[in-house]
Amino acid sequence: MENKTNIYVKHQSFNDFFSSIKADPQEQKQRILNQLMLKIYPGKEAIVESIKKDLSVGGVEGFKITQHIADEVSRLDDTDVGTYAIHRYRYDIYPAQKILDAYPPYLQIEPTSVCNYRCVFCYQTDVSFTTKANGFMGTMSLDLYKEIIDQSYGNIEFFSLASRGEPLLCKEIEEMLAYCQGKFLGFKINTNASMLNERLCHTILSGGVNTIVFSADAAKEPLYSQLRVKGNLQKVLDNIRLFQDIRRKHYSSSRIISRVSGVKFGPEQDMDSMIQLWGEMVDQVSFVKYNPWENIYEAKINDVQMPCSDLWRRMFIWFDGSVNPCDTDFKSTLTVGQMGKQNISDLWQSQNYQQLRKSHLDKNRSSVSPCQRCSVV
């Protein structure tokens, strides 16, 4: 029975969420409805009607404007609000309905798999992964990155620079950020903030980043460095303050959303202290639920039969162009193909990907490794 295993619902996985932006969800919902009434979206008519039904009369699909979505919408021009809603619907609802179209709703790109931290809840603690000789460590070339962005532009609106490593360790990260300027409505970068400096702050604030997430799980030492091994809380504090100072002085009209987000790993972590420390430096503070993904290959085989929604929501592209359906499988045993040999759309709809989805839909997760050991749905 499925109730024997603690299911991890990855979508909307905030455990706690604080916002100083405090955009009104009702007001932002109305902005979306207004724009969907005013503008025609060729080829998206069915989605538009579903969104209007859900938001105006409460349809069956359950598309809702939560606080963090309202914050994102509030930072958009009116002309972009409808497009954002369409792609948000693809991200929120298509995976629940198991609908597949030509492109993934969300693309996660890995500038580098290398990280300078060894967080206790992360697969970077697996020495068989981080040992360079095993081939998992590397950095994406700028040419490959540009190819991915060129294929995504106009087709995918939500993507992030984050996955197995620390993005700011990539030597060409500034060029990567600059190449995305003005191209996406939901462009996020996740960083532990340890490598932030004045130059990078300017690059991030002047580029196409919509949301920057600083990963931090505690508001005091020694808890911070116990969780983020090799990390230093004071250094991170100084760097985030620097980012905020530069933002205030030079980019006061910037619409970027800054967030400190931690993994809720134990009871000693509390939201009040997080808000007290970080709340004046960033727009949002959050915890996400912990899932024991640090080594899925050693986890026990479980009884989960529900399909993993990420198979319809996200696609991951590693530094070497390998395409993976999830990052829990951090050693890429489920790789579906390679950028350069196929394009994003073909990979998303490829036979390997479809076979994996079919196994989940047919309640055959138990036949797929490491899905048989994972509780993400």
N, C-alpha and C positions, 0 to 999 in steps of 0.2 A: 504494500500500500504506500502511496506517495507521502502520506503524512508521517512516515518514519524518518524522512530526511528533511532537514531544514532547507526549504526552497529559498533561493536568493533571486529576488526580482530586481534585475539590474536597471531596468527602465524606471526613471523617477526614484532613484535610490537615495535621495537625501534623507538622512536620519534626523537632522536638525538644519534649519535654514533661517538666517537673519539677513535682512536687507535694509540698508539706509536709503536706498533709492525709493522704496515703498510706492512703486507705480501702482495705480488702482487697476486691478484686473478687469473690473466692469468697464472702466473708461477705455482700456486698451482693447477689450473685446468689441466695443462699439466702433473704435477706429478701424478694426479689421472688417467688420460688417459693412461699414461705410465704403471702404475701398473696394470690397468685392462687389458692391452694387454699382460703383461708378466705372469700373475698369473691366475690360474683356480680357480673359486669359485663354488664348487659343489652345485647344487640346487638353485643357484642365477643367472643362466645364463640369464634369461629374464631381471632381474633388471640391470645386467651389460650391456646388449645391449642397454637398454633404457638410461642409464647414458651416455654411449659412444655416442649415437645419439644426446642426448641433449647438451652435452658439446662440441662435435666436429662440428656438422652441425646445431645446433639449432633446436632441436626437438619440438614437440608440448606440451610437459609436463611442460616446464618452470623450469627445475632444473638448478639453477644458483649458482655460487660460489660468495657469497657476501663477504664483508670485514671481518665480524666476523667469517665466515666459513673459509676463507683463513687463518686467524690468527690461527684457531684451527688446520687446516691441516699442517701449517708450523711447528708446534710443534711435529708432528708425524714422526716416522721412515717410510722410504719408504715402508717397508713390511706391515705397518698398514694402509696406505693411502687408498687402495682399499676397505678394510673392513669398514673403516670409511665412505666412499662415499656410500656404499651399505646401511648402516644404516641411513645415512643422507637422502638418497633418500626415504627410508621408512617413515622417519619423515616428510619430506617436501611434497612428492608427493602422497603417499598412502592416506592421509586424504582428499586431494583434489579430488582423484578419488574414494573415499569411498571403498578402498581395505582393506580387513582384512586378516591378516595371523595369525600364531599361537601365536605370542607374541606382546605386545604393543611396538611401536617404542621407547617410552619413559616411564620410570617409576619414579614416584615421591614418595619418602619415607619420612615419618614424624617421626623423632626420638622423638619429643615431640610436643604436641599441646600448651604447656605453653610458654608465651612470657613475657618479662619484659618491653616491650613498649606497648603503646596504640596509634599507628599511626592513624591519623584522617581518612585515607582512607582504614582502615583495619577492618575486622570483630572482631578483639580483642576488639573493642570498644563496642561490644554487651555484656552486662553484663549477659544476659541469656546464652551466650556461655561460658564466662569465670568463671562463678560461679561454683566452684568445685562440689557442690552437684548435678549439672545437668548432670555430667558424661562425659563432653566433654574434660576435662583436664586430661592429663596423659603422661606417658613416655613409649616408646617401650622397650621391653625386648631384651637383647642381643641374646637370643636363637631365638626369632622370626626374628630378623634382619638377623641373619646368614642364617636362612631358606630362606628368601627372596633373599639374595645375591646368595646362592647356586643354586636356581632355575633360577636366572637371568643370571648367568655366562655362556657365550657362546651363549646366546639367545637374550640378550638385551645389547646394547652397550652404550645407553644414559640414564642416570638417575641422579637424584639430591636428596640431603638431604635438604629438605625444604618443607614447606607447611604452616600449620596454626600457627606454633610456631617458636621459636628461637632454632635452632639445638644445639648450644653450651651450652644450659641449660641442655641438657641430660647428666646425670652423666657418662654414658658409651660411650660417643661420641668418645673418644680416641680409644677404642677397636673397635668401629664400623668403624672408618676411617682406622685403621690398617688392618682390615679384607678384605678391598677392594683393597689392594695394588697389582698393576699389573693385575687387572682383567677386567678393562673397559677402553674404549677409550674416553668416554665422561662422566666423573664423576665430578659433580658440587656440591658445597655446598654454600648455601646462608646464610648470617649472618649479623646482625646489627653491629657486631664487638665490641659490648660493653663488651663481656665476654672474648675477646681474651687475652691471657697471653703468657708468653714465652714458657711454656710447650706445649700449644695448637698450637702455631706457628710451633714448631718443628714437632709436630704430623702431621699437615696438609701438611707441606712441604716435609716430608719424606714418606708420605702415597701415596695413589693412586689418590689423587685429581688432576684433570686436570684444573679446573677453580674454583676460589673462587670469589664470588660476595659479595662485601660489600654494604649493602643497606644504602644509604644516599641520601637525596633529596635536600640538600642545601649546600652552601659553607660559610654560616655565621649564626650567632645568631642575633636575636631570631628566625629567620625563621626555622632553623633546628629543634629546640625543640618544635616549634609550630606545625610542621608537625609530627615529631617523638616524641610524647608526652612521657615524662619520660626519654627521651634520653639526652645525653650531648655531644655536638660536640667536645669539647676539649678532652674528654676521648676517643672518637672514633678516632680522629686524632692521639692521642698518640699511640693507639693500632695498627693502620694501619702503622704508622711509624715504630713501633717495628717489625711488620711482615716484612716490607720491609728491615729493617736493618738486621734481621736474615737471610732473603733470600739472601741478598748480601754477607754476611759474611760466611755463612755456606752452602748455596745451590745455588751457582752462576751458576751452570749448570742446575738448575731446569727448566723444561718446563711448569710449571704451569702458567696459565694466571690469572692475578688479575684484577678485574674490580670494580669500584664504579658505582652503578646503582641506579637511583632514579625514583620515580613515578612523572610524569609531572602533578602536581595537579593544579598549578595556574600560572598566568603570571609573578609573582615576581621571579620565578625560571628561571635562565638563564644558558645556556650551557657554555658561556665564563668564568663565575666565577667558575663553576664546574671544568672546565679543568685547570684553573689557580691554584686552590687549590689542586685538587686531581691528576692532570696529572703527577706530578713528583713522586707520591707514588705508582701508579698502572699502568698497561699496557693499560687499556681501561677505558673510562668514557661514560656513556650513560644515557638517559632518556627513560623510557617506557611509553606508553600512559596510561592515567588514565581511569579506568572503574569503575563506582560506584557499586563495589561489596561488600561494607562494610556491607550491610544488604539487600541481594537480596529478602528476604522474605517479605519485606515491600515495594519493588518497585512496580510500576504500571504494570499491564499486558500490554504487547506490541503487536505489529503486525508482529514481526519477524517470517519468515517462513523458512529461510535458515537453513540447518542442522549445528549443532555445530561441527567443525572439531576436537575438542578435543576427541570426541567419538571414533575417529579412530587414535588418535595421542598419548594420554597419559592415564595412569592409576595411580590412587593415592591410596597409602596404609597408613592408619592412624596408630597411635601408638598402637592401640589395635588389629590390623590386619584387621579392616574393610576396604573394597575396595570400592572406590568411583570413579565415572567417571569424577568428576571435583572438584575444590576447591572453586568455587563460591558457590556451595551448601555445605557450611561449617558445617551445622548441619546434613549432611549425610542422607537426606530424600531419596536420590537416590541410596543408598548403594546396590551393586549388589551381595555381598557375603562376605565371611570371609576367610582370609588366615588360613591355618591349617585344614580347612574343605575341601577346594579345592586348587589346585595349580594355579599358575599365568596363565598358558595357558588356563586352563578350565574356570577360572573366566573371562578372556578376551573374550572368545567365549561363555559365558554362556547365557542362555535363557533370563535372566533379562537384560543383557547388549544389546543383540540383539534386544529385544523388544523396548528398549529405542532408539537404532539407527533407527529402523524401524519407530517409531513415528516421528523422525526428518526427515527422508527421505520422508515420506508420507505427509509432511507439517502439522503435527499435534503437533507442539511444544505447541500450545495453550492448549492441553489436559494434559500437563505434568508440574507439579510443582516441582521446581521453574523455569524450562526452559522457561515458558511462561512470566517470568518477566526479563529474561536475554537477553542481546543483543550480546553475544559472538558468533561468527561464525567461 
